Amino acid sequence: RKTLEINPRHPLIKELQRRVAYDPEDEAAKNIAIMMFRTATLRSGYMLQDSAEFAQTVEELMRDSLGVPKDLTVDEEEDDLDEDDKADEVGADDDAEHDEL
């Protein structure tokens, strides 16, 4: 049986406690607490049951940190690129591996 230990002297735990004491409904504090639990799960060598939910929470935390609204979506690609621009775009991506959020 595994035990999750919380260090009450850790700066993140202290800040979470302060935030929850001030506002028990603080969404950011809730998300960070969940993220801390999931991160501890991964650090312990366990797999997460829902990796997509974990990724969504990470994106939400990044959006909050950067001040990007949660409802702001990815810009649509421009359909009016001429053929030369499209060829340059494809050639630039041939050697690069990347993921889109």
Backbone torsions as a table, in degrees:
resi	resn	phi	psi	omega
1	ARG	NA	131.3	-179.5
2	LYS	-94.1	151.2	179.6
3	THR	-125.2	132.2	175.1
4	LEU	-93.2	119.6	178.7
5	GLU	-104.3	137.2	178.3
6	ILE	-113.2	125.1	179.3
7	ASN	-89.4	106.3	-176.9
8	PRO	-66.8	-10.8	179.4
9	ARG	-92.9	-6.9	-179.6
10	HIS	-68.3	137.0	-177.3
11	PRO	-58.3	-36.0	178.8
12	LEU	-67.3	-41.5	179.0
13	ILE	-65.3	-41.8	178.8
14	LYS	-61.8	-42.0	179.5
15	GLU	-68.6	-40.6	177.0
16	LEU	-60.5	-43.9	179.7
17	GLN	-61.6	-42.0	178.9
18	ARG	-61.7	-45.3	-178.6
19	ARG	-64.8	-43.6	-178.8
20	VAL	-68.4	-35.8	176.7
21	ALA	-63.8	-38.2	179.7
22	TYR	-73.7	-43.7	-177.8
23	ASP	-145.0	98.5	-179.0
24	PRO	-60.6	-15.7	-179.7
25	GLU	-101.0	13.4	-178.6
26	ASP	-60.3	108.3	-177.6
27	GLU	-63.6	-39.6	-179.9
28	ALA	-63.0	-42.0	179.1
29	ALA	-63.9	-40.6	178.0
30	LYS	-61.9	-47.2	-179.1
31	ASN	-62.9	-39.9	-179.6
32	ILE	-68.7	-39.1	177.3
33	ALA	-61.9	-42.8	177.7
34	ILE	-64.2	-42.5	179.9
35	MET	-64.0	-38.8	177.8
36	MET	-62.3	-42.1	178.5
37	PHE	-63.2	-46.4	-178.9
38	ARG	-65.7	-38.2	177.8
39	THR	-64.5	-41.7	176.7
40	ALA	-62.4	-37.4	177.3
41	THR	-60.6	-47.4	179.9
42	LEU	-65.6	-42.3	179.8
43	ARG	-62.4	-27.9	179.9
44	SER	-82.5	-1.6	177.3
45	GLY	92.2	7.6	178.9
46	TYR	-90.9	158.7	175.6
47	MET	-93.9	148.8	174.7
48	LEU	-83.7	144.1	179.3
49	GLN	-69.2	-33.2	-176.5
50	ASP	-132.7	89.5	-178.2
51	SER	-68.9	-28.4	178.6
52	ALA	-66.3	-39.3	177.9
53	GLU	-66.7	-39.1	176.5
54	PHE	-59.9	-47.4	-180.0
55	ALA	-62.3	-39.2	178.7
56	GLN	-63.7	-41.9	178.7
57	THR	-64.9	-40.3	177.0
58	VAL	-60.8	-45.5	179.6
59	GLU	-62.1	-42.2	179.0
60	GLU	-62.3	-41.1	177.9
61	LEU	-65.2	-38.5	177.5
62	MET	-66.0	-42.5	178.0
63	ARG	-60.3	-44.9	178.2
64	ASP	-60.1	-45.0	-178.4
65	SER	-62.8	-36.8	-177.2
66	LEU	-93.1	-5.0	-179.4
67	GLY	74.5	27.0	179.0
68	VAL	-93.7	122.8	-179.3
69	PRO	-56.9	141.8	-178.0
70	LYS	-66.1	-26.4	-178.0
71	ASP	-91.2	0.0	178.4
72	LEU	-75.7	124.2	-174.8
73	THR	-102.5	171.6	178.8
74	VAL	-67.8	135.7	176.6
75	ASP	-63.4	141.4	175.4
76	GLU	-70.2	147.4	176.4
77	GLU	-70.8	145.9	178.9
78	GLU	-75.3	129.1	179.8
79	ASP	-82.2	-15.2	-174.1
80	ASP	-92.5	19.3	173.9
81	LEU	-66.1	136.0	177.4
82	ASP	-77.4	169.4	-174.0
83	GLU	-60.1	-36.7	178.9
84	ASP	-63.8	-42.2	178.5
85	ASP	-64.1	-40.2	179.3
86	LYS	-64.8	-40.4	179.7
87	ALA	-65.7	-41.8	177.7
88	ASP	-62.5	-41.4	-179.8
89	GLU	-62.5	-45.3	-179.8
90	VAL	-65.3	-43.9	-179.7
91	GLY	-63.0	-35.9	-179.4
92	ALA	-68.8	-27.5	-177.3
93	ASP	-91.4	-6.8	-175.2
94	ASP	-59.1	-41.7	-175.1
95	ASP	-96.6	-6.7	-175.4
96	ALA	-100.8	137.5	172.4
97	GLU	-104.0	133.1	178.5
98	HIS	-156.1	159.5	175.3
99	ASP	-119.5	145.4	175.3
100	GLU	-99.1	135.8	177.6
101	LEU	-64.7	NA	NA
